Amino acid sequence: MPKRDYSHNPIWRLIGFPIVQWLSLTGLLVVLSLVIAGGIDPHRLIDGAGRSSGRPSPFDLESLRERMPADAIKRVQGFVQYYRENRRRGFRDSLARSTRYVDQFKQIFREANLPEELAFLPLIESGFLENAVSPANAVGVWQFIEETGRRYDLKTSRWFDQKLDPIHSARAAARYLGHLYETFGDWELALAAYNSGEGTVRWALRAAHKAGTPKNFWALDLPDETRAYVPAFLAAMLIAKNPSAYGFDEIDFHPQVTYEQIKVNAGIPLADLAAELETDERSLRELNPSLVAGVTPPGSTPYVLRVPHGLRNHLELRSAGHAGANNRDWLVHQVEPRDTLQKLASKFRTDPELIKAYNGITANSDLTPGRLIVIPL
């Protein structure tokens, strides 16, 4: 993401893991002083963490050993120690929240042929807080700003904001990080560009070329925040892959977010859906954080809504008396004042008799405005 100022952000102060407070020259000096004071062997950074499984990754331990100079390893080790000692509680809470989505994020990155370790990037972006907002209006788990969100098809309107959706924004982050890696051919530079913007990294590379100095991330003249961003991520990633190896044994991991999906017609309040599904509105809002207005957005295309496991079956059971009901596609519709069986059948290209059968309706008089019904498609 482009460089952001979090210094006045109460969310980052509240969660106890304001990594951005350390993305400065002062933070780097303090982190390095932890290393020097502790007499840390830089290669101890990776002693207890084990190896990545599957195909080789640029973030597996052997790859890090091979390409990182000793002073870079010391910078990463400094952040490991910082998380363990100075921000232990906040980092522990971030790790606990991470398990809500991290497995889904890993799958998204694998499908994009990118290293799955990138799924841990929200540890330093947002602490895995779904409602995180920066002073520059970067929002959500992946901290997209409006401009970058538009570039990667995260749609925003008065009804919804896909930047707030962890799954949609993770797919956008995978596309963005993939583009940055293709641009710079180096994961440290790609991460630096994710933090500070492509232009900043290009400028630093040009300056290094003119000066005849090395053009790897660790040697570039980058903003202080960005210089700290990459080692901060590497440290967070190493701990997250094996928390107990770094002394994080007391984590109360959150359960993974699981859900089913149903199609819902436009303009239905989540409160009405919650009442019909016999669940609470908060659960629907948590599963569908992009619905900022609490209503399925207007339009001719049904909205795919996430619901807690079992609730799709709840609606299907209402239609259990109709042969083949569970094998047919359907959507939820809220009856409007002028709806009739014939109009609904014409609008959704279905049979009025099927609408009656699915909902126990015998006549148009049963179509009470505001009632939620299942429309077989």
N, C-alpha and C positions, 0 to 999 in steps of 0.2 A: 504494500500500500504506500501511497505518498506519505512523506514525513508528517507526523501529527504531534501536536502538543497536548499531552495529557495532564499537565501539571496541576490543573484546577479541576480535574475530573473526580467527583466524590466516589464514583463506583470503583475506580482503581485504588483509591485510598482505603475503601471499605473492605475489599476482598483480601487485603493483606498481602497481595502479590503484585505490587506495582512495578513490574520489571522496567517499565519506561522511566521510572525514577532513577534507574541505574544506567540508562542508555545515554551516558554523558561521559565526558572525560573524567570527572570526579568518580563516577561509578567504576570506570575501568581501573583507575588507580587503586581504589579500595579493594576491588576484586583481586588485582595483582598482588596487593599487599597481603591478602589472606594466603595466597600461594607462597609468597616469599617467607612470611612469618612461620608458616607451617612446614617449611622445608619439603614441599611435596615433590616427589619424583613425577614428572609429567606423564610418564607411561603408566603410572598407577591409575590414571583416569579410567582405564578400561579393564582393570584386573578382574573385577567381580561380576561383570555384566553379562558374560556369556556371548554366544554368537547368534546372529540372525539366521533364521531358517529359510529354506527355499533358495531362489536364485540370488546371486551376489547383488548387494545394494550399495550405492555410493555412501550410504549411512551405516553400513555394517561396520563392526569394530576393526576388521582387518583393513578395510578401505580407508578408514579414518587414520589408522596408524601409518599407512603408506604415504598419504598425501599431506598430512598436517605437520608443519614444522614444530619444533619443541616449544617455541614461545606461544604458538597458537594453542597447543594442548594445555599450556599453563593457563591461558585465558579461559578456556572451557572449564578446566578444573576449578578455577576461581569461582565460576558461576555454580558449579556443582556444590561447592562448599557454601556459597551464599544461600542457595536453596535449602541446604541441610541445616544451616545455623541461623542466618539472619531472617529468612522468610519461610521458615519451616511450616508454620501453621497455614499460611496462605497457599503455599505450593501443595501441601497435602490436600487442602480443600479443592484445589484445581484438579489434582489427580483423581480425587473422588468423583468429581463431576464428569471427568473425561469419559468414563465408561458408559455414560448414557448414549454416546454417539460414535466413539472412536472406532469400533469394529465396522460400522457402516462407512465411516470415512476411509478406512483402510481399503475396503472393497472398491470404493469409488476410485481411489488412486491406482489400485491394481488394474482395474478395468481400463484406465487411461494409460497403462504401461508406465506408470510413474512409481517412485519408491513409496511404499506404504508408510514409512516413517514420517512423511509429510503430514499424516493425519494428526500428529502431535503438535503441529504449529499453533493451534489455538491456545495451548498452554501459555504462550507468551503474547498472543494477540488479545485474548479476552478472558483467560482463565476458564474457558468453556462456559461462560455465562451467556445464555441465549439473548438476554436483553441488554447486553453491554452497549454503551453509546459513548463515543469520544467527543471532545469539544469540537472536533472537525466534522462531526456527524458521521463518522465511520461506525457502522452498527453491526450487531449480531456476533455470532461465534467467530466468524472469519473476518470481521471488521472491514467490510466493503464500504467505500464512499460511493456517492451517487454516480459519478462519472465512470469509475471502473465497473460498477455494477451494470450500468447501461451497456458498456462495451461487451460484457459477458452475459447478456440476456437476462439479467435479474430485473424483472419488471416491477414498477412501482406505480401506484395510483392512490386515490383517497381510500380505496377499499382494501388494498393489500400491498405488502412490501416484501418481495422475495429475498431481499438481503437479510431479513430476519429469520429466514427459514434455514436451519442448519444443513439440511440435505441439499436443497437447491444451491445454497451458497458454497457448499463443499464441491459440488460439480463445477461451479464457476471458478473456484480457487484452483481446481485441478487443471482446468483449461488455461488459466492465467499462468500458473507455475510452469506448465508444459511449454507455453509460449516463451516465457523468460529463459527457460533452459535452452530452447532452440536458438534463442537470440544470443546468449552469452556462452553456451557450451560448458557451463561450470555451475554446480549446484550452490556453492557459496555466493557466487555473483548473482545467481537467480534469486536467492533468498534476500540478498542485499537490495536488489531491485524491487522485490515485493514490498520491502519496508520503505524505501526512499524514492522509488520511481526509476524507470528505465533511464531517463535523462541524466539523473545524478550519477549512475554507474557509468554511463557512456562518457560523461565528462571526466570522471576519475581515471578511466582507461586512457583517454586521450592525453591527460596530463602526465600519466605514467609513461606513455609512449614518448612524449616530448622530452621528458626528464631522463629517459633511459633506465627507469627503475622497473622492478618486477610488476607484472600486471595480474597477479593473483589477489584474491580478496584481502588476504592478511597484510599485504604491503600497500594497498591503495589508500589514497587520501580521501576518505569518506566522512560524512557527518558522524559525530560521536555516537549518536543513537544507533546508526547503522553499523558502526564498528562493533558495538556491543550486541546487536541483534542476533547475528549469526552464532557467536559462541554461546549466547544465552539459549538459543534454540537447541544447539547441539547438546548442551548440558541437560536441558529439560527432556529432550528426547531420550538420552541415555538413561536417565533416572526412570522415565515412564516405562521403558521397555523392561526394566527389572527393579522395581522400587525397593524391594527388600535388600538388594545388593548394596544400596546406598543408605540403608537404615530407616526406610519408610515402611514400617511394619504395622502401623496402627491405622491404616486407611479404611474408612467405611465406604467402599465403592458403591456408587449408585447403580441400580439395575439398568440394563440396556433398554432404551426406548423401543417398544414394539407396538405395532399397530396393524390394522387392516384398512383397506380403502373402499369407499363407496362413492358413487356418483351422485351429486346433489345439484338440483336446479338452482338458478340464480336467485339472489335476494332473500335467502332463508337465514334468519338470525340463528346464531349458534345456541342461544338460550332455548329456542323452540326445538332445535334438533336434540339438545341434551335432554329435554323433558320427554320427547318422543322415544329416545333411545334408553331412557331410564339411567342416565349417567349425569355427571355434573358438568356444568359449562366450563369450569376451570380445566378439566381434562381435555376437552376439545380445543380450548385455546392453547394449551401447552403443546398439543400435537400439531396444531396449525398456527404457529406464531406469526406467519405472514398475514393472516386475516386481521389487520389492525382495526378494522371497523366492526369486527364481531359478526359479520354477515358474509355469506357467500357472494362473490362479486357479480355484478350484472354482466349480461352477455348471452349470446345464443348457445354457447358451448357449456355443457355441464361441468361443474367444478369437482375435481377429485379430492375428496375430504378424507383425512386420516381419522380413524376412530379406534378406541381401545379394542383389544382382541375380544371376540365374542359378540360384539355388537352388530356386525354384519349378519351373523347368523340369527340374531334377534329379529332383524327385519325379515329375513328369509323365512323364519318360522311362521310369520304372519301369513305367508303365502303357501304354507306347507300343504294345504288342501288342493293346490293346483299342480297337476302332473308336470314335471320338468321345471318347476319354479327355480330350483337351486342351480340349474344348468343354464339359465338364461340371464342375459345382461339386463340391468335395470338401474333406475335412478330415483332419488327422493324428490318429490315436488310438493310445494306448499300451495294449497288451493287458493285461487284468487276469486274475487267476487263474481266475475262473469264466466268462470270455467264451467264447462259441461263435459260430459263423457265424450261426446262427439268432437268437441273442440280439442280436447286433450289428445284424443286418438289421432286427429289430423296433425296437430303440432308435433307430436313425437313419433308419428308414422307407426302406430301400433293399432291394436284392435280394442274397441271400447269394451268388449266382453272380457278381454284379458284384464283390463283395469278393474272392472267389477270383481272378477274372480280373485285377483291379488289382494284386494282391499275389503272384501265383504260388502261391497256397495251394490245396491239394487236399483238406485235411480239417481238422477241429478240432484235431488233434494238432499242426498247424503254428502254432497260435496260442500261442506261447511267451510266458508272462508277461513284461512289460517290452519286448516287441518293438513297434516303431512300424510301423503299417500305414496305408494310405490308404483312407479310407471314401468311396466315391462317393455323392453325395447326389441 
